[in-house]
Amino acid sequence: MTAHKDDHLYEEMCFLGGGSYRGLQEGMKEIGLETLVLFNSPATGTTLALPTTQMSACNVRTRIAESDAMYEEYAEKASRFVLAQFARKEVTCR
C-alpha cells in the first residue's frame, strides 16, 4: 500500500472522531466510485468507511455511533434467540 498525501490528515480526523485509522480504499473515478477512508470502531472492531469528500472528525464519530448502535441491536436479538433455543431444549444431567 502506498502512502497517500493526506494520510496524516485522515488519521487525525479518525483519531479525533474516536476511531482507529486503517487506510484508504482507492476509488475509480471513471465509474463513479469515490476513494474511501477506512477506520475501526474501538468498541466493536468493525471496519467502517467514509468517502474522502465526507471526512471530518464529527462524521467519523457519527458513523461509529450509528454502527455501534446497530451492532448492539443485533447482538441483543442474537442473544435472545440463542437463549430461547436453550429454553426449548430439555436438559438432562448424567
KEKE-3310 file (N, C-alpha, C; in steps of 0.2 Angstrom, whole numbers, plus 5000, padded with zeros to 4 digits):
npx = (5004:5003:5008:4997:4995:4987:4986:4990:4982:4969:4971:4972:4959:4951:4956:4952:4939:4936:4940:4950:4962:4963:4967:4966:4954:4956:4946:4937:4937:4932:4921:4913:4916:4920:4935:4938:4939:4945:4941:4942:4929:4931:4924:4918:4927:4923:4926:4924:4918:4921:4918:4931:4927:4918:4924:4927:4930:4919:4910:4915:4914:4900:4897:4903:4895:4882:4885:4889:4877:4869:4876:4874:4861:4858:4866:4859:4847:4852:4857:4845:4838:4847:4846:4833:4833:4840:4831:4820:4825:4826:4835:4846:4854:4868)
npy = (4994:5011:5027:5040:5057:5064:5055:5057:5068:5062:5051:5059:5065:5053:5049:5060:5058:5047:5035:5022:5024:5015:5015:5018:5015:5014:5023:5023:5034:5034:5026:5031:5028:5034:5037:5029:5031:5021:5015:5009:5005:5007:5000:4989:4984:4984:4987:5002:5014:5030:5041:5051:5064:5067:5067:5070:5074:5074:5067:5055:5051:5051:5041:5030:5029:5026:5014:5006:5006:4999:4987:4983:4982:4971:4961:4960:4954:4942:4936:4934:4925:4914:4911:4908:4896:4887:4887:4880:4867:4851:4848:4836:4829:4819)
npz = (5000:4995:5002:5004:5000:5010:5021:5034:5038:5037:5046:5058:5059:5060:5073:5081:5080:5087:5081:5074:5062:5047:5034:5016:5003:4987:4975:4959:4948:4935:4934:4944:4958:4973:4983:4998:5016:5028:5044:5061:5073:5090:5100:5094:5085:5072:5054:5046:5034:5026:5012:5005:5003:5013:5024:5041:5058:5066:5057:5057:5071:5071:5062:5069:5080:5075:5069:5080:5088:5079:5079:5093:5094:5085:5092:5104:5099:5094:5105:5113:5104:5105:5118:5119:5112:5120:5131:5125:5124:5131:5146:5152:5165:5169)
capx = (5000:5007:5006:4993:4997:4983:4985:4991:4975:4963:4972:4970:4951:4949:4958:4948:4932:4936:4941:4957:4963:4966:4970:4962:4952:4956:4941:4938:4933:4929:4915:4910:4917:4925:4940:4935:4944:4944:4943:4938:4926:4935:4920:4916:4932:4920:4929:4919:4921:4918:4921:4935:4923:4913:4928:4928:4930:4912:4906:4918:4910:4893:4897:4904:4889:4877:4887:4889:4870:4866:4879:4871:4854:4858:4869:4854:4842:4855:4857:4838:4837:4851:4843:4826:4834:4841:4825:4816:4828:4826:4841:4846:4860:4870)
capy = (5000:5017:5032:5045:5063:5066:5050:5060:5072:5057:5048:5063:5065:5047:5049:5065:5056:5041:5029:5020:5024:5009:5016:5021:5011:5019:5023:5023:5040:5033:5023:5035:5026:5038:5034:5028:5031:5015:5016:5004:5006:5004:4996:4983:4982:4984:4992:5007:5019:5036:5044:5057:5070:5067:5065:5075:5070:5074:5062:5048:5050:5049:5034:5025:5029:5023:5007:5003:5005:4993:4981:4981:4980:4964:4957:4958:4950:4936:4933:4932:4919:4908:4909:4904:4889:4883:4886:4875:4860:4848:4847:4830:4828:4812)
capz = (5000:4995:5006:5001:5003:5015:5026:5041:5040:5038:5053:5064:5059:5063:5080:5085:5080:5091:5078:5073:5055:5044:5027:5011:4998:4981:4971:4952:4946:4928:4935:4949:4964:4977:4987:5005:5021:5032:5051:5065:5079:5096:5104:5091:5080:5065:5050:5043:5029:5023:5006:5007:5002:5018:5030:5047:5065:5068:5053:5060:5077:5070:5059:5074:5085:5071:5068:5087:5090:5075:5082:5099:5092:5083:5097:5108:5096:5093:5112:5114:5100:5107:5125:5118:5109:5126:5135:5122:5124:5138:5148:5156:5169:5170)
cpx = (5004:5004:5002:4995:4993:4982:4985:4984:4970:4964:4970:4962:4948:4950:4953:4941:4931:4937:4948:4958:4966:4969:4964:4960:4951:4949:4942:4934:4929:4923:4911:4911:4922:4930:4937:4941:4941:4946:4939:4935:4930:4931:4919:4922:4929:4924:4923:4922:4917:4921:4925:4932:4919:4917:4928:4928:4923:4908:4909:4915:4903:4892:4898:4898:4884:4879:4887:4882:4867:4869:4876:4864:4854:4861:4863:4849:4845:4855:4850:4836:4841:4848:4837:4827:4836:4835:4820:4819:4827:4833:4841:4853:4862:4875)
cpy = (5006:5022:5037:5051:5066:5061:5053:5064:5067:5053:5052:5064:5059:5047:5054:5062:5050:5035:5027:5019:5018:5010:5019:5015:5015:5018:5023:5028:5038:5029:5026:5032:5031:5034:5034:5028:5026:5017:5011:5008:5003:4999:4989:4980:4982:4989:4996:5011:5025:5039:5050:5063:5072:5067:5072:5071:5069:5068:5055:5046:5048:5042:5028:5024:5025:5015:5003:5001:4999:4987:4978:4979:4972:4959:4955:4953:4943:4932:4931:4926:4913:4906:4905:4897:4885:4882:4881:4868:4858:4846:4841:4830:4821:4812)
cpz = (5000:4999:5002:5004:5009:5021:5033:5043:5041:5045:5059:5064:5062:5071:5084:5085:5084:5088:5077:5065:5053:5037:5022:5006:4992:4977:4963:4949:4939:4929:4941:4956:4968:4981:4994:5010:5026:5039:5055:5071:5085:5100:5101:5087:5073:5061:5046:5038:5028:5017:5009:5007:5008:5025:5035:5053:5067:5064:5055:5066:5076:5067:5064:5078:5081:5071:5075:5089:5086:5078:5088:5098:5090:5088:5102:5105:5095:5100:5114:5110:5103:5114:5124:5115:5115:5130:5132:5123:5131:5140:5153:5159:5170:5176)
residu = (MET:THR:ALA:HIS:LYS:ASP:ASP:HIS:LEU:TYR:GLU:GLU:MET:CYS:PHE:LEU:GLY:GLY:GLY:SER:TYR:ARG:GLY:LEU:GLN:GLU:GLY:MET:LYS:GLU:ILE:GLY:LEU:GLU:THR:LEU:VAL:LEU:PHE:ASN:SER:PRO:ALA:THR:GLY:THR:THR:LEU:ALA:LEU:PRO:THR:THR:GLN:MET:SER:ALA:CYS:ASN:VAL:ARG:THR:ARG:ILE:ALA:GLU:SER:ASP:ALA:MET:TYR:GLU:GLU:TYR:ALA:GLU:LYS:ALA:SER:ARG:PHE:VAL:LEU:ALA:GLN:PHE:ALA:ARG:LYS:GLU:VAL:THR:CYS:ARG)
# end
